[in-house]
């Protein structure tokens, strides 16, 4: 049986994984690095009218490996064009055939209407210490502010929040709404917290330090395999070879990954 160069590389990598005895055998991880051909995502938004759902977003992507999968907010599809949208801020994401992703924010504005954004500080890992502050412009004042479809309030400040994604709605005096998602981060640092855990327990001799794929000395490889890392640390299957993490270390890894596996 003859193999292509790509297939041969996969079989060699799998063989090396089995030989070193590490519990990290997953063919989906044997993929090209996302750094080899990075993607660039350029969204274009068409404004909507007050109270109507006629906004549109077109996602243009370059780089990566087609075919692409497109996502805007909670909607995932093969088409790069999203229609029937209300005013607001959305997260746009494209994923290529290798599982590499590009993410950016896109705002659909209301013609002659309101727009808004938010800022927040760190919530901490497993704690609820964040304050979210909304800033709104345009439309007709005064505004009211709603978080996660709760009760409207006059203040643009929400306190005592845990890390997570929040739906924020601002309504002006004319009844026009602007809705967007805002992520409150735990604030766990890769450089100060996560990197030492990985370097001391996972990127060690005989496992993920260049002798086995993926090489976890590279942040991009960690980011590319973040979902598997989260799952395996939660179940205790990582790190291998008799090493173990404390529950606090496991929680910190999960919080950092839930934040988006940031280079922070």
C-alpha positions as CSV (number, residue, x, y, z in Angstrom):
1,X,0.0,0.0,0.0
2,X,1.4,3.4,-1.0
3,X,0.9,6.5,1.1
4,X,1.0,10.2,0.3
5,X,3.6,12.3,2.0
6,X,0.9,13.8,4.2
7,X,-0.4,10.4,5.2
8,X,3.1,9.1,5.8
9,X,3.7,12.0,8.2
10,X,0.5,11.2,10.1
11,X,1.5,7.5,10.5
12,X,5.1,8.4,11.6
13,X,3.7,10.9,14.2
14,X,1.2,8.4,15.5
15,X,4.0,5.7,15.8
16,X,6.2,8.2,17.8
17,X,3.3,8.9,20.1
18,X,2.8,5.3,20.8
19,X,6.5,4.7,21.4
20,X,6.9,7.4,24.1
21,X,3.8,6.1,25.9
22,X,2.1,9.4,26.5
23,X,-1.7,9.3,26.7
24,X,-2.3,11.9,24.0
25,X,-3.2,9.9,20.9
26,X,-5.6,11.9,18.8
27,X,-5.4,12.0,15.0
28,X,-7.1,15.4,15.0
29,X,-4.1,16.8,16.7
30,X,-1.7,15.6,13.9
31,X,-2.5,18.7,11.8
32,X,-0.4,21.5,10.3
33,X,0.4,24.4,12.6
34,X,-1.9,27.3,12.2
35,X,1.1,29.6,12.1
36,X,2.1,28.1,8.7
37,X,-0.7,29.9,6.8
38,X,-2.5,32.3,9.1
39,X,-6.0,33.4,8.3
40,X,-7.2,37.0,8.0
41,X,-10.9,37.7,8.6
42,X,-12.4,40.9,7.3
43,X,-16.1,41.5,8.1
44,X,-18.3,44.0,6.3
45,X,-21.6,45.1,7.9
46,X,-24.7,46.8,6.5
47,X,-26.6,49.0,9.0
48,X,-30.2,48.2,10.0
49,X,-33.2,50.4,10.7
50,X,-34.5,51.1,14.2
51,X,-36.5,48.1,15.5
52,X,-36.0,46.1,12.3
53,X,-34.0,43.0,11.5
54,X,-32.6,43.9,8.1
55,X,-28.9,44.1,8.9
56,X,-26.3,42.1,7.0
57,X,-22.7,40.8,7.5
58,X,-20.4,39.4,4.9
59,X,-17.3,37.6,6.1
60,X,-14.3,37.7,3.8
61,X,-11.3,35.4,4.7
62,X,-7.9,34.9,3.2
63,X,-5.2,32.3,4.1
64,X,-5.9,29.0,5.8
65,X,-7.1,25.9,4.0
66,X,-10.6,25.9,2.4
67,X,-13.4,24.9,2.8
68,X,-14.3,27.3,5.6
69,X,-17.0,27.2,8.2
70,X,-18.5,30.6,9.2
71,X,-20.0,31.6,12.5
72,X,-21.7,34.9,13.6
73,X,-22.8,34.9,17.2
74,X,-24.6,31.5,17.7
75,X,-25.3,30.9,14.0
76,X,-22.9,28.6,12.2
77,X,-23.1,28.0,8.4
78,X,-21.2,27.3,5.2
79,X,-22.1,30.6,3.7
80,X,-20.1,33.8,4.4
81,X,-23.2,36.0,4.2
82,X,-25.5,36.5,7.2
83,X,-28.8,38.3,6.8
84,X,-31.9,39.3,8.9
85,X,-29.8,40.7,11.7
86,X,-30.7,43.3,14.4
87,X,-28.4,46.1,15.4
88,X,-25.6,45.0,17.8
89,X,-22.1,43.8,18.2
90,X,-21.4,40.2,17.1
91,X,-18.4,37.9,17.3
92,X,-17.4,36.6,13.9
93,X,-15.4,33.4,13.5
94,X,-14.1,31.4,10.6
95,X,-12.7,27.8,10.9
96,X,-10.7,26.2,8.0
97,X,-10.4,22.6,7.0
98,X,-7.5,22.1,9.5
99,X,-9.4,23.4,12.4
100,X,-7.5,26.7,12.5
101,X,-9.6,29.7,13.5
102,X,-9.7,33.5,13.0
103,X,-12.0,35.6,15.3
104,X,-13.0,39.3,15.2
105,X,-15.8,41.6,16.3
106,X,-18.2,43.2,13.9
107,X,-20.9,45.8,14.7
108,X,-24.2,46.4,12.9
109,X,-25.2,49.9,13.6
110,X,-28.6,51.5,13.5
111,X,-29.1,54.2,10.9
112,X,-29.2,57.4,12.9
113,X,-29.6,55.3,16.0
114,X,-27.9,54.0,19.1
115,X,-24.6,52.1,19.4
116,X,-22.9,50.8,22.5
117,X,-19.9,48.9,23.9
118,X,-18.8,47.7,27.3
119,X,-15.6,47.3,29.4
120,X,-15.0,45.0,32.3
121,X,-12.3,44.1,34.8
122,X,-11.2,40.5,35.8
123,X,-13.7,38.3,37.6
124,X,-11.1,35.9,39.0
125,X,-11.1,32.1,38.5
126,X,-14.2,30.7,40.2
127,X,-15.1,34.1,41.8
128,X,-17.6,36.9,41.0
129,X,-15.5,40.1,41.2
130,X,-16.1,41.7,37.9
131,X,-17.7,45.1,37.1
132,X,-19.1,45.6,33.7
133,X,-19.7,49.2,32.4
134,X,-21.7,50.0,29.3
135,X,-21.1,53.1,27.1
136,X,-23.8,54.2,24.7
137,X,-24.0,56.9,22.1
138,X,-26.6,58.1,19.6
139,X,-30.3,57.6,19.6
140,X,-32.4,59.5,22.1
141,X,-31.4,59.7,25.8
142,X,-32.1,58.6,28.5
143,X,-31.0,55.0,28.0
144,X,-31.9,51.8,30.0
145,X,-29.6,48.9,30.3
146,X,-30.4,45.2,30.5
147,X,-28.0,42.2,31.2
148,X,-28.9,38.7,30.1
149,X,-32.6,39.5,29.6
150,X,-32.9,40.6,33.2
151,X,-34.7,43.7,34.6
152,X,-33.8,47.0,32.9
153,X,-31.9,49.5,35.0
154,X,-31.0,53.2,34.6
155,X,-27.3,52.6,35.6
156,X,-24.8,51.4,33.0
157,X,-22.8,49.6,35.7
158,X,-23.3,45.9,36.7
159,X,-21.2,44.5,39.5
160,X,-20.4,41.2,41.2
161,X,-20.2,39.2,37.9
162,X,-18.4,35.9,37.4
163,X,-16.5,35.2,34.2
164,X,-18.6,34.4,31.2
165,X,-20.4,35.7,28.1
166,X,-23.1,38.3,28.7
167,X,-25.8,39.7,26.5
168,X,-26.1,43.4,26.9
169,X,-29.1,45.5,25.6
170,X,-29.3,49.2,25.6
171,X,-32.7,50.8,24.9
172,X,-33.1,54.5,24.1
173,X,-36.1,56.8,24.9
174,X,-37.5,56.1,21.4
175,X,-37.6,52.4,22.0
176,X,-34.7,51.5,19.7
177,X,-32.5,48.7,21.0
178,X,-28.8,47.8,20.5
179,X,-27.8,44.4,21.7
180,X,-24.3,42.9,21.9
181,X,-22.4,40.2,23.6
182,X,-19.5,41.0,26.0
183,X,-17.2,38.5,27.6
184,X,-16.1,39.0,31.1
185,X,-12.7,37.3,31.6
186,X,-11.3,35.5,34.6
187,X,-8.0,37.3,34.1
188,X,-5.8,34.1,34.5
189,X,-2.4,34.9,32.9
190,X,-0.7,32.5,30.5
191,X,2.8,34.0,31.2
192,X,2.5,34.1,35.0
193,X,0.3,31.1,35.7
194,X,-0.5,28.7,32.9
195,X,2.9,28.5,31.2
196,X,4.7,27.4,34.4
197,X,2.1,24.6,34.9
198,X,2.5,23.3,31.4
199,X,6.3,23.6,31.2
200,X,6.7,21.8,34.5
201,X,4.2,19.0,33.9
202,X,3.4,18.6,30.2
203,X,6.3,20.0,28.1
204,X,8.8,17.7,29.8
205,X,11.3,15.1,28.7
206,X,9.7,12.4,26.6
207,X,6.4,14.2,26.2
208,X,5.3,17.4,24.4
209,X,8.8,19.0,24.6
210,X,9.8,18.5,21.0
211,X,10.1,14.7,21.2
212,X,6.3,14.2,20.7
213,X,3.7,16.1,18.6
214,X,2.4,18.6,19.5
215,X,5.2,20.6,21.1
216,X,3.7,22.4,24.0
217,X,6.7,24.8,24.3
218,X,4.9,26.7,21.5
219,X,1.9,28.8,22.6
220,X,0.3,28.4,19.2
221,X,0.3,24.6,19.6
222,X,-1.3,24.9,23.0
223,X,-4.0,27.2,21.7
224,X,-4.6,24.9,18.7
225,X,-5.2,22.0,21.1
226,X,-6.9,23.9,24.0
227,X,-10.1,21.9,23.9
228,X,-8.3,18.6,24.2
229,X,-6.1,20.0,27.0
230,X,-9.1,21.2,28.9
231,X,-10.9,17.8,28.6
232,X,-7.8,15.7,29.5
233,X,-6.8,17.8,32.5
234,X,-10.4,17.7,33.7
235,X,-10.5,13.9,33.5
236,X,-7.0,13.4,34.9
237,X,-5.6,11.9,31.7
238,X,-3.1,14.7,31.4
239,X,-0.3,15.0,32.3
240,X,0.8,11.4,31.8
241,X,3.7,9.4,33.2
242,X,2.6,9.5,36.8
243,X,2.4,13.3,37.1
244,X,-0.7,14.9,38.4
245,X,-2.1,18.4,38.8
246,X,-3.8,19.9,41.8
247,X,-7.5,20.8,41.5
248,X,-6.5,24.5,41.7
249,X,-4.1,24.0,38.7
250,X,-6.9,22.2,36.7
251,X,-9.3,25.0,37.5
252,X,-6.8,27.7,36.4
253,X,-6.2,25.9,33.1
254,X,-10.0,25.7,32.5
255,X,-10.5,29.4,33.3
256,X,-7.7,30.4,31.0
257,X,-9.0,28.3,28.1
258,X,-12.6,29.6,28.8
259,X,-11.2,33.1,28.5
260,X,-10.0,32.2,25.0
261,X,-6.5,30.8,25.6
262,X,-5.1,34.3,25.4
263,X,-1.5,35.3,25.0
264,X,-1.5,37.4,28.2
